[in-house]
């Protein structure tokens, strides 16, 4: 089921998986990380972010963890990549790398002048 | 707007989501909004924040509702054979919904109004500056304004067979680029008018393909400008990238690695038994990467009584490196003419160089048709300053003085944007090359130069013995 639902993997979901590959993050942390890794081009809004998070949770590609510290009001839900999520992110990254190689081979990306 | 009020407004907007979603993530979404509101200050940042939120609502509300409905329908489908009714939303529509609806429209209206007034102001300012008014707005081919992109121009091979080329459009865009960037504004207007007239008269409609069209335009530009060879239109079969070419940290690192693996293009640097220093440079790499290696090579030949620079395979590079090496050949700052850059303090060599003994020694340059660009600058200036004897064959003739501008996916043009002071003569070596002082086949140039250099070295050595006595 997970394979079918995330085939193709939506951009927002992939961004979130990549963001979580580095460290466990809460919602705002994920948003910031995605913004950073896309050079500021992608700012996930709350609706898209939590919609994607729930879908990823449903398919067990990520899991929720207790943040532990902080007062009740400040306590945030943190998210962590599962083994399945890491596998799916890697598969997608490899697919993109293949595409990049093809783009290079067809001279879409230039070499540098030396 | 205070943070509290803004959060209350966003809280209203959150009610557009199904109750289940709100229950699960409403607080988190609100917390995220508060964080962003706190971090993103200033009119532009706040406007962007609200725009983001509205776009997010527009995209995710229907998705979440659809999802919620599907879940309910799946539940209903279990009871087969019986019509069933499900209540999808367990809350009735409250009056506050009307208020939140009104709030959304007001915010959206305000944002549109702010953005529209901003844009009108900006485009008006732009056309005032350019002085080309509406033409600047309708042109299909905005020039890129990138000066770095130009250095690549000759690397992409032009090829035949273009489809869907509109000659008049290309000519019009070329004319507009000229008016914007050509170093001589008055001449630019005349050339552009000439080009437009010819385009209107249909002079370019007969061009068979993109390459032929580029050649026709280049020929006309040369005639209209009174012989400016750096003014060109070029056709590229592979689509040209849009926007200025960014120099990324990654490509800079790749360049550094490649150039270091090539020993900074320094093939040999040695003093032969007859006191002739021989240094073969196959390029003038970035001094930011190669300064230490270049200085070490020059130090190695410091004891020579005559120097041979072998530039037969040197395709050019960075003017900074040309100046760095030329500095060793003078005991005072000397002006080097570079057609690509306007005259600045960096146009003079940083001579004398501490501990250097090469300033007065005879210099020979080996040149060939493969000596191009930056290497030709080195040869041109040393020849003009009567500081070197050029041995071999005429150089390639690539000054690259035009800055590249993209016209569309397949056409670009080179336009000289600066006029460097040339105290040595008219124009540069684009298309004509630099003649040697001693003509010999490039293969035999080293042997010829060695004989000349050895003779000069002997003279200097003899002179030294006399004065030492």
Interface residues (C-beta under 8 A of the other chain):
Chain A: X27 X28 X31 X43 X44 X45 X46 X47 X48 X49 X50 X51 X53 X54 X76 X77 X107 X110 X112 X113 X114
Chain B: X17 X21 X24 X25 X28 X29 X30 X31 X32 X33 X35 X36 X52 X53 X55 X56 X57 X59 X60 X61 X63 X64 X67 X151 X152 X155 X238 X241 X251 X254 X255 X258 X259 X283 X285
